[in-house]
């Protein structure tokens, strides 16, 4: 079995979508007719990653054995290291890795979690990850959280998505929203607060103290992600668990976060090396006694790949992330990943277990230059 073609394209979910609103997909075909699907980080529509795949990575994969995926992709990472190596390059490699694992599962006729050593659980709870709360009023935040509770999440995370160039822009308002959500869900319901890098060290500590009083579960990315020592300082000064890592793209970068004092790391499967990369992250976190809770906001391929990882992960401590749900992205699959009564049930089908609706995908497929 040899790789014979690598396709890259965007998927446009609605006719009016701008290129940056589309998803970034890859398909790897083998000479036996099998194919695997993968997904890159969607930042700006993933165009940078797709371009790297098309022009730099795909030519090196043609004629190679897809079961050599770790050797192939590690070679390409080091060959093209001067492209980053963070960001677009690692997103490109993540998409290829997921597709190659999908192929591998199909070759051995096993779901990916079996190839990872088996599943500790195949029924997985999720937390509702609710974005855009910086721009909402307190009442609007309360209403959107109340709406998401109908999905029966095991926990709720409120994200703020504020302008990163304006730290500490509305600390009293943020605290008011945190209080309102706690009042809405009750004292014992698990909550998380994602600052999206919105505070100075002092501002983060001020907010973190309130979150401790309110019984929030974790405090995500309180300061700028590139200030690793500052992230660690906040983590060490607060009792609430401080998490970071969704914008960390290498294993060494994750090790730096842990060394700084961060005790919960959140790498993303479509940004940090795909399934192979996340298995390494899990081993690193386990060796240091640190929680690893994957970040993942893509509702289809990336989400399913992340579920396979979560199923196989020893000492998984938190539910899986489910971003603001968008049924419009379900049409290209015959069996889209959707929770039932608050739980995701992993398919036993080979690879990722996703069945593509080719007719619907063709309608939404957008070629890239």
For each residue, the residues with C-beta under 8 A, 3 or more apart:
1: 30 31 32 34 65 66 67 107
2: 30 31 63 64 65 66
3: 6 28 29 30 31 61 62 63 64 65 66
4: 29 30 31 62 63
5: 28 29 62
6: 3 26 27 28 29 53 54 57 58 61 62 96
7: 26 27 28 29
8: 24 25 26 50 53 54 58 368
9: 25 50 365 366 367 368
10: 19 22 23 24 25 45 46 47 50 365 366 368
11: 22 23 25 332 361 364 365 366
12: 15 17 21 22 364 365 366
13: 17 21 22 23 326 328 329 364
14: 17 328
15: 12
16:
17: 12 13 14 21 22
18: 21 22 45
19: 10 22 44 45 47 366
20: 44 45 47
21: 12 13 17 18 45
22: 10 11 12 13 17 18 19 42 45 46 366
23: 10 11 13 39 42 45 46 298 300 329
24: 8 10 39 40 41 42 45 46 47 49 50 91 95
25: 8 9 10 11 37 38 39 40 95 301
26: 6 7 8 37 38 39 40 50 53 95 96 99
27: 6 7 35 36 37 38 99
28: 3 5 6 7 35 36 38 61 66 96 99 100 103
29: 3 4 5 6 7 33 34 35
30: 1 2 3 4 33 34 35 66 103
31: 1 2 3 4
32: 1
33: 29 30
34: 1 29 30 103 106 107
35: 27 28 29 30 99 103
36: 27 28 66 98 99 100 101 102 103 104 106 351 352
37: 25 26 27 98 99 102 301 352 354 356
38: 25 26 27 28 94 95 96 97 98 99 100 102 274 301 305
39: 23 24 25 26 42 46 94 95 98 270 298 300 301 302 305
40: 24 25 26 46 49 50 53 91 92 94 95 270
41: 24 46 49 91 94 268 270 271
42: 22 23 24 39 45 46 270 298
43: 46 48 87 91
44: 19 20 47 48
45: 10 18 19 20 21 22 23 24 42
46: 10 22 23 24 39 40 41 42 43 49 50 91 95
47: 10 19 20 24 44 50 51 368
48: 43 44 51 52 87 88 91
49: 24 40 41 46 52 53 88 89 91 92 95
50: 8 9 10 24 26 40 46 47 53 54 92 368
51: 47 48 54 55 368 369
52: 48 49 55 56 57 80 83 88 89 92
53: 6 8 26 40 49 50 56 57 58 92 95 96
54: 6 8 50 51 57 58 368
55: 51 52 58 59
56: 52 53 59 60 76 80 83
57: 6 52 53 54 60 61 76 80 92 93 96
58: 6 8 53 54 55 61 62
59: 55 56 62
60: 56 57 64 72 75 76 79
61: 3 6 28 57 58 64 72 96
62: 3 4 5 6 58 59
63: 2 3 4
64: 2 3 60 61 68 72
65: 1 2 3 68
66: 1 2 3 28 30 36 69 100 103 104 107
67: 1 104 107
68: 64 65 71 72
69: 66 72 73 96 97 100 101 104 276
70: 73 74 276
71: 68 74 75
72: 60 61 64 68 69 75 76 100
73: 69 70 76 77 93 96 97 100 273 274 276
74: 70 71 77 78
75: 60 71 72 78 79
76: 56 57 60 72 73 79 80 93
77: 73 74 80 81 85 89 90 93
78: 74 75 81
79: 60 75 76
80: 52 56 57 76 77 83 84 85 89
81: 77 78 84 85
82: 85
83: 52 56 80 88 89
84: 80 81 87 88 89 90 249
85: 77 80 81 82 89 90 249 250
86: 89 90 249 250 253
87: 43 48 84 90 91 249
88: 48 49 52 83 84 91 92
89: 49 52 77 80 83 84 85 86 92 93
90: 77 84 85 86 87 93 94 249 250 271 272 273 277
91: 24 40 41 43 46 48 49 87 88 94 95 270 271
92: 40 49 50 52 53 57 88 89 95 96
93: 57 73 76 77 89 90 96 97 273 274 277
94: 38 39 40 41 90 91 97 98 269 270 271 272 273 274 277
95: 24 25 26 38 39 40 46 49 53 91 92 98 99 270 274
96: 6 26 28 38 53 57 61 69 73 92 93 99 100 274
97: 38 69 73 93 94 100 101 273 274 275 276 277
98: 36 37 38 39 94 95 101 102 269 270 274 275 301 302 305 352
99: 26 27 28 35 36 37 38 95 96 102 103
100: 28 36 38 66 69 72 73 96 97 103 104
101: 36 69 97 98 104 105 112 115 274 275 276 305 351 352
102: 36 37 38 98 99 105 106 112 351 352
103: 28 30 34 35 36 66 99 100 106 107 351
104: 36 66 67 69 100 101 107 108 112 115 351
105: 101 102 108 109 110 111 112 114 115 350 351 352
106: 34 36 102 103 109 350 351
107: 1 34 66 67 103 104
108: 104 105 115 350
109: 105 106 350
110: 105 114 115 350
111: 105 114 115 308 346 347 348 349 350 351 353
112: 101 102 104 105 115 116 275 305 308 351 352 353
113: 116 118 119 122 308 311 312 346
114: 105 110 111 118 119
115: 101 104 105 108 110 111 112
116: 112 113 275 279 308 309 312
117: 312
118: 113 114 312
119: 113 114 122 311 312 346
120: 311 312 313 314 316
121: 124 311 316
122: 113 119 311 345 346 348
123: 343 344 345 346
124: 121 307 310 311 319 320 343 344 345 346
125: 153 154 319 320 342 343 344
126: 153 154 319 320 321 322 339 342 343 344
127: 153 154 155 156 157 190 192 318 319 320 321 322
128: 145 148 149 151 153 155 156 157 322
129: 157 159 194 297 321 322 323 324
130: 133 144 145 148 156 157 158 159 324
131: 159 161 323 324
132: 135 136 159 161 324
133: 130 136 141 144 158 159 160 161 177
134: 160 161 162 169 170 174 196 198
135: 132 161
136: 132 133 140 141 144 177
137: 140 141
138: 141 142 173 176 177 180
139: 142 143
140: 136 137 143 144
141: 133 136 137 138 144 145 158 177 180 181
142: 138 139 145 146 180 181 184
143: 139 140 146 147
144: 130 133 136 140 141 147 148
145: 128 130 141 142 148 149 156 158 181 184 185
146: 142 143 149 150 184
147: 143 144 150
148: 128 130 144 145 151 153 156
149: 128 145 146 152 153 156 185
150: 146 147
151: 128 148 322 325 339 342
152: 149 339 341 342
153: 125 126 127 128 148 149 156 319 322 342
154: 125 126 127 190 319 342
155: 127 128 189 190 191 192 217 318 319
156: 127 128 130 145 148 149 153 181 185 189 190 191 192
157: 127 128 129 130 191 192 193 194 220 321
158: 130 133 141 145 177 178 181 191 192 193 194
159: 129 130 131 132 133 194 196 220
160: 133 134 174 194 195 196 198
161: 131 132 133 134 135 196
162: 134 166 169 170 196 198
163: 166 169
164: 167 196 197 198 224
165:
166: 162 163 169
167: 164 198 199 200 203 223 224
168: 171 198 199 200 202 203
169: 134 162 163 166 198
170: 134 162 173 174
171: 168 174 175 199 203 206 207
172: 175 176
173: 138 170 176 177
174: 134 160 170 171 177 178 195 198 207
175: 171 172 178 179 207 210
176: 138 172 173 179 180
177: 133 136 138 141 158 173 174 180 181
178: 158 174 175 181 182 193 207 210 211 214 216
179: 175 176 182 183 210 214
180: 138 141 142 176 177 183 184
181: 141 142 145 156 158 177 178 184 185 191
182: 178 179 185 187 191 214 215 216
183: 179 180
184: 142 145 146 180 181
185: 145 149 156 181 182 189 191
186: 189
187: 182 215
188: 215
189: 155 156 185 186
190: 127 154 155 156 217
191: 155 156 157 158 181 182 185 214 215 216 217
192: 127 155 156 157 158 216 217 218 219 220
193: 157 158 178 207 211 216 218 219 220
194: 129 157 158 159 160 220 221
195: 160 174 198 199 204 207 219 220 221 222 223
196: 134 159 160 161 162 164 220 221
197: 164 221 222 223 224 225
198: 134 160 162 164 167 168 169 174 195 203 222
199: 167 168 171 195 202 203 204 207 222 223
200: 167 168 203 204 223
201: 204 205 223 230 233 234
202: 168 199 205 206
203: 167 168 171 198 199 200 206 207
204: 195 199 200 201 207 208 219 222 223 234
205: 201 202 208 209 234 237 238
206: 171 202 203 209 210
207: 171 174 175 178 193 195 199 203 204 210 211 219 222
208: 204 205 211 212 219 222 234 237 238 240 242
209: 205 206 212 213 238
210: 175 178 179 206 207 213 214
211: 178 193 207 208 214 216 219 240
212: 208 209 215 216 238 239 240
213: 209 210
214: 178 179 182 191 210 211
215: 182 187 188 191 212
216: 178 182 191 192 193 211 212 219 240
217: 155 190 191 192 240 241 318
218: 192 193 240 241 242 243 264 318
219: 192 193 195 204 207 208 211 216 222 238 240 241 242 243
220: 157 159 192 193 194 195 196 242 243 244 266
221: 194 195 196 197 225 231 243 244 246 247
222: 195 197 198 199 204 207 208 219 231 234 242
223: 167 195 197 199 200 201 204 227 230 231 234
224: 164 167 197 227 230
225: 197 221 231 244 246 247 248
226:
227: 223 224 230 231
228: 231 232 256 257 260
229: 232 233 260
230: 201 223 224 227 233 234
231: 221 222 223 225 227 228 234 235 242 244 257 260 261 262
232: 228 229 235 236 257 259 260 261 262
233: 201 229 230 236 237 260 261
234: 201 204 205 208 222 223 230 231 237 238 242
235: 231 232 238 241 242 260 261 262 263
236: 232 233 261
237: 205 208 233 234
238: 205 208 209 212 219 234 235 242
239: 212
240: 208 211 212 216 217 218 219
241: 217 218 219 235 263 264 291
242: 208 218 219 220 222 231 234 235 238 262 263 264
243: 218 219 220 221 262 264 265 266 291 293
244: 220 221 225 231 247 248 257 262 264 265 266
245: 248 254 257 262 265 266 267 295
246: 221 225 266 267 268 271 295
247: 221 225 244 271
248: 225 244 245 253 254 257 265 267 272
249: 84 85 86 87 90 253 271 272
250: 85 86 90 253 254 272
251: 254 255 273 277 280 281 284
252: 255 256
253: 86 248 249 250 256 257
254: 245 248 250 251 257 258 265 267 272 281 284 285
255: 251 252 258 259 284
256: 228 252 253 259 260
257: 228 231 232 244 245 248 253 254 260 262 265
258: 254 255 262 263 265 284 285 288 290
259: 232 255 256
260: 228 229 231 232 233 235 256 257
261: 231 232 233 235 236
262: 231 232 235 242 243 244 245 257 258 265 290
263: 235 241 242 258 290 291
264: 218 241 242 243 244 290 291 292 293
265: 243 244 245 248 254 257 258 262 281 285 290 291 292 293
266: 220 243 244 245 246 292 293 294 295
267: 245 246 248 254 271 272 277 278 281 292 294 295
268: 41 246 271 272 294 295 296 297 302
269: 94 98 272 274 275 277 278 294 296 302 305 306 309
270: 39 40 41 42 91 94 95 98 274 296 298 302 305
271: 41 90 91 94 246 247 249 267 268
272: 90 94 248 249 250 254 267 268 269 277 278 281
273: 73 90 93 94 97 251 276 277 278 280 281
274: 38 73 93 94 95 96 97 98 101 269 270 277 278 305
275: 97 98 101 112 116 269 278 279 305 308 309
276: 69 70 73 97 101 273 279 280
277: 90 93 94 97 251 267 269 272 273 274 280 281
278: 267 269 272 273 274 275 281 282 294 306 309
279: 116 275 276 282 283 309
280: 251 273 276 277 283 284
281: 251 254 265 267 272 273 277 278 284 285 292
282: 278 279 285 286 292 309 313
283: 279 280 286 287
284: 251 254 255 258 280 281 287 288
285: 254 258 265 281 282 288 290 291 292
286: 282 283 289 290 292 314 315
287: 283 284
288: 258 284 285
289: 286
290: 258 262 263 264 265 285 286
291: 241 243 263 264 265 285 317 318
292: 264 265 266 267 281 282 285 286 313
293: 243 264 265 266 316 317 318 321
294: 266 267 268 269 278 306 309 310 320 321
295: 245 246 266 267 268 321
296: 268 269 270 302 303 306 320 321 323
297: 129 268 302 321 323
298: 23 39 42 270 301 302 303 323
299: 303 322 323 325 326 329 330 336 337
300: 23 39 303 304 329 330 332 333 336 337 354
301: 25 37 38 39 98 298 304 305 352 354
302: 39 98 268 269 270 296 297 298 305 306
303: 296 298 299 300 306 307 320 322 337
304: 300 301 307 308 337 352 353 354
305: 38 39 98 101 112 269 270 274 275 301 302 308 309 352
306: 269 278 294 296 302 303 309 310 320 321
307: 124 303 304 310 311 320 337 344 346
308: 111 112 113 116 275 304 305 311 312 346 352
309: 116 269 275 278 279 282 294 305 306 312 313
310: 124 294 306 307 313 316 320
311: 113 119 120 121 122 124 307 308 346
312: 113 116 117 118 119 120 308 309
313: 120 282 292 309 310 316
314: 120 286
315: 286
316: 120 121 293 310 313
317: 291 293
318: 127 155 217 218 291 293
319: 124 125 126 127 153 154 155
320: 124 125 126 127 294 296 303 306 307 310 344
321: 126 127 129 157 293 294 295 296 297 306
322: 126 127 128 129 151 153 299 303 325 339
323: 129 131 296 297 298 299
324: 129 130 131 132
325: 151 299 322
326: 13 299 329
327: 330
328: 13 14 331
329: 13 23 299 300 326 332 336
330: 299 300 327 333 336 338
331: 328 357 360 364
332: 11 300 329 356 357 360 361 364
333: 300 330 336 337 354 355 356 357
334: 355 356 357
335: 347 353 354 355
336: 299 300 329 330 333 354
337: 299 300 303 304 307 333 344 354
338: 330 344
339: 126 151 152 322 342 343 344
340: 343 344 345
341: 152
342: 125 126 151 152 153 154 339
343: 123 124 125 126 339 340
344: 123 124 125 126 307 320 337 338 339 340
345: 122 123 124 340
346: 111 113 119 122 123 124 307 308 311 353
347: 111 335 353 354
348: 111 122 353
349: 111 353 355
350: 105 106 108 109 110 111 353
351: 36 101 102 103 104 105 106 111 112 354
352: 36 37 98 101 102 105 112 301 304 305 308
353: 111 112 304 335 346 347 348 349 350
354: 37 300 301 304 333 335 336 337 347 351
355: 333 334 335 349
356: 37 332 333 334 361
357: 331 332 333 334 360 361
358: 361 362
359: 362 363
360: 331 332 357 363 364
361: 11 332 356 357 358 364 365
362: 358 359 365
363: 359 360
364: 11 12 13 331 332 360 361
365: 9 10 11 12 361 362
366: 9 10 11 12 19 22
367: 9
368: 8 9 10 47 50 51 54
369: 51
